[in-house]
């Protein structure tokens, strides 16, 4: 599906703040209502903490801080703060479903915090090449049914878990989500934030949140144009090599790179 523009995202935020809706906003709201259910929920869940009176506080924050402040229902946050954000959704991949399910079962927790806001994705065992992979797929289908997961993408459905949510509009500029996998940082490409929580995904599934320390932000300015045949991924690999060799003196440990 076509991803809505930042203008639509900005105006959709007004709907929860009680501002008057001029005719163009009403037309825009109809566009938002046509989005997939989970995508609409991302818009509808924008808390009314960001009002016209909070402009000064917002201007002093980085993009990641603004997103975390919005998700934590706070007027402002800064690097080093501990927050408990409410993600727009949570993603769990096929390889860790059993571990999370068994951990919650041992605690007597038989449901997730919100089945509508959980994406369960099978993007590792996309073809069952052995008995172990087939058994894992069967277990995951039972887990999705037991948890009443509304957005379960079995093998052969959806696609790559760090790509198709953006293609389908689940991940939008300003979105915050938790993921068990470190590659969720791919969301930064469109101005969203994905936090990898690893095996603590079980806690997130049960409670809907996890404590987060607001990370520091590093600014990297790029000038010039890419040569023909050179793509953004090539540039990312090159920057990574510069950091690894020390030619770019960045400490990227728990940092946001803008």
Phi, psi and omega in degrees: 000161180282129179284130180295153182286162176304330178298320178293318179300316182297315182286329178297330179296333181294334188296334180265358183259355176084012178290156176294147181251104173293172187301321181292329176289326178296318176297321180294322179298325177296322177297317180297322181293343180274355180286164176302156184307313183293324178295317178298322180298325177302320179288313187293337183273000178300114182289158184274037179273340182261100181241180180296338182280350183261011186302316183298320181292322183291321185299336183270006184251153172283173180299315181296321180294321178298317181295316179292323178296315179300314183290337180263005181057041179241147179291333181197153173222166177219163181305133181100342178293147174259124182229162176238079185287152173262108184291155175291329172197171180233136179244135175230136184262161190303328186288343184241006182297314182301313181299317180293319181295316181293324179295316180289323177300320180295335179266000181079019179260113186249015178213159177263166187297326180199102182301337180284341184249022177241127172254119174254121190238130173259094183230014174249306174270071182281341173225129182279102184263354177206173183296325181296317179294319179295319179294322179294319178297319179296319179296317182296323178295321177292322179295317179299322179290317181296322180274354181060041180295126183275339183233075180254121179250100183285177179305131181087359179244154177076279183130208180292125187296342179259007181236308188294332176299327176288319180298327184264000176091007176290319179260122182231164174306127182095353180289145171236129175215156176258146182213147176283345188255140183293339182285003177295344177297350174305335181296337180299342181297334181244017177084026175248170180234124173244126181254125176277126181247359177060224182286352174284007176300332178296318178297318180295318179299325182280320188253339182086006179202180175198151180288141182226133170271125180299121185282158172285159182239134176251139180254128177237118181261125179251134179235152179098191181234151176286140178291156177306132180089353178262127186249165179306324179297321178299319179296319179298317178297321179294316178298319178300320179293322178295322178292316184297323181274356179085000179289336173246103190283064178255135169264102185267009180294113181053056179231155170258130179254119179245000000 
